[in-house]
Amino acid sequence: MSRERDAVLCEMGLGPIWKLREQTAETVPAAATPAVVRVSVSEADTPPPPAAMAEGAPPDHDVPLDAYAFDSRPDDDDEDATPTVDDRAARIAAMDWVELKQSVAECRACELCKQRKQAVLGVGDVNADWLVVGEGPGADEDERGEPFVGAAGKLLDAMLDAIGLKRGKDVYIANSVKCRPPGNRTPEAAEINACAPYLQRQIALLQPRLVIALGRPAAQTLLGREVKIGEARGKLHAHRDIPLIVTYHPAYLLRTLPDKAKAWEDLVFARRTMQKLKNS
Ligand code: SF4
């Protein structure tokens, strides 16, 4: 292991426990969702599928199964299909970044508006290839108006640094909900659904090459189905036609040190996938 990698791992708090496994040729689905992924990722590029989440291991979050804000399929429904976009969503879908920021700041579409100090739209490069999506603002984020600025934010920055990214440069960071759930609880299905048009619009404006979903709520929101991180990580998924990789939320990793090693594998997978996307 190189000195540089040692330094990165130490920065992620992985020094004492970190050990990358050998890559194996086990088959990983090219896309676990019906959406098309326009990248070829060889088996050797893919970390070995993780052992199923250990029996009794705590999930990183619990989210009700109806919390699926997005349908991950492309927009190819026929005209007779029941409309799923209401007037509010349609208005949001037409907004630019300035309008989006203003709208989120004034939004009272769900209960989360009641206790927030401020809504947190997101931060970063609006021309980024990378989009990182988390769950929702915490206390620090609510205070400062920026996602991932507390302890979990520091870890996220270290994770980004490990794959050569810096906050604000070629990466945009957003959350599934833009207002802090009281007590940092998991957002409810209705809240995720109410906020989904904002995330959808962010994705439409950004058109990222690759999305990283941090934690179960973000993964379920973007994939539109139940997700267990231990089973979903190590595979290439898609939100609509945008490649998507799932990994653990930094807040979970702060509580569950051994899984940081798995997160590193996911980041390596993401970096290689991005390379493939840029070369394709
Ligand atoms: S969480 Fe989203 S939908 Fe709910 S009030 Fe905040 S911005 Fe509006």
Residues whose N, C-alpha, C, O or C-beta is under 5 A from the ligand:
A	BS01	SF4	V104 C107 R108 A109 C110 L112 C113 A119 V177 K178 C179 E191 A194 C195
